Amino acid sequence: MIVVAPGANMEVTIEQIKDLKDVIMNSDVILLQLEIPIETVSYILDLVSKKEKPLSILNPAPARILDKDIIEKADIVTPNRNELEVITGIKIETLEDVKKASRELISYGVKGVIVTLGKDGAFVVWDGEYKHVPLINLSILLTLYSLDDIVE
């Protein structure tokens, strides 16, 4: 079970984002999660959608049902298995299911999909290509960041 305690994140307002519009529009990449109000996520995606820069990445965590009109504004969507299932309504049990659900997200208008699969690696969809990328086995020697600093 994943427990979410959003705290101050749920206090991020559209007005605050309006004050940061220049910073956002001069960024190379915008990474959004669903830990801020959905209205704020939608507003930011409206700002940057269909622009060459910044690239918008939507990590749909924590999992929730999303309207297609929000998803379609993102350049890249990065769900895990559970989030992919919740968003598309497609039961995820196999890599073929992941491919089918990823194809559904592409049909919404996003440019790319990266599905994180934990120990099974990732599934990437970009430019019409579908590819499973297996996990690379690494030995971790030292960690310097919290899990919040890493996109799953």
N, C-alpha and C positions, 0 to 999 in steps of 0.2 A: 504494500500500500504506500502511496505517495501522499504526504500531507503538505498542503500549501498554506503558508501564513503570510499573506501578501503585505500586510503592514502598510508602510508609506507608498509602496508601488501603486496601490489602488487610489492614491490621492493625486496621481499625475493627471493634469488637466490639459484640455485643448488650449486654453489660454497660455499655459506655461510653454507649450510647444510652439505657439505662435511667436512667443518671445525668442525662441531658438531657431526660427525658420532659416535664417542665414547660415547658421552653423550646420543645420541639417542639409541644406541644399549645397553647401560647399564640401560636404563629406564624400568620400569615395564609396562607403558602404554603410547602410543602416541595418542593424540587426534588431528585430522586434520579437518579443515573446508576449504571451497572453497573460502576463502577470501585471499588466497595467490595464485600465479600463478599455473595453473593446472599442468604444467610441474614439478614444485617443489613438489606438492602433489604426483604426480606419482613417482617421484624419491624417496621420502621418503617411499612410500609404497613398491617400489622395494627393498629398503634396508631391510625392516622388514618383508616382506611377507614370509609366510611359515616357519617362525622361531617361536620357542616356546615363546620367549620374545624379544621385547616388544609386548604386545597386541595392535593391531591397531584399533582405532575407527574412522570411517569417518562420520562426520556430514556434509551431502551434502548441506550446506547452504553457500551462497544464492543458491536457486534452479537454476539448469541448466541441460541440457542434458549431460549425461556422457557416455563415452564408457564403455562397459562391462569389458574391460581389466583393467580399473582403479578400478572399484567397486570390482572385484573378488579378488584383492590383499588385501582388508581390511578384518579384522577379524569380525568386527561388523559395521553395517551401521545404523545410527540413523536419518532417515528423519522425517519431519513432513508430514501431509497429502499432501500438495502442492508439496513438494519435491519428495515424493513417486510417485505422479502422473506424474510429469515431467520426472523422471528417467525411469519409467516403461512404460509410455504411457497408463496406465490403469486409467480410470476415477474413482475417489474415492468419493463415496457417502454414502456407508454403511460399517459396520465392515467386512462384507463378501468381499467387494472390497479391504479393507485393507489387509485381509488375502490372497486374490488372488495375490495382488501386492507384498506382503511380500514373498510369495512363489516364485514369479518370481526372487526377489533379491537372495533368497537362491539358486535358480538354477544357479546363476552366480558363486557360489562357496564360498560365505561368510558363516561364522559360525553362525552368529546371526543377527537379525534385531530388533531394538526397534523403533517403530513408535510413535512419540509423537502426542497426539490427543487433546491437550489443555484441555478444561473442561471435555472431555470424557476420560481422563486418558492416557493410553498407550497401545500399542499392542506389545507383545514380542514373538519373535520366537527364540527358542534355543533348540538344541539337538532334533529336530523333533517335538517339542511341540509348539503349538500356543495358546497364552493366552491373553485375554483382561484384563488389570489391571485398574479398575475404579479409578478415582481421589479420593484422600483422602481429606476430608474437614478439613482444618486447619485454625486457627486464627493466623495471623502473628502479632507478638508483636514488633519486631525490625528487620530492615534490615541493614546489614553492608556492602553489596557488590553491585556492579552494575550488571545489567542484563548480561553483558559480562562475568561475573564469573559463570554463570549458564548455563548449556547445556540444551537447550529446547528439 
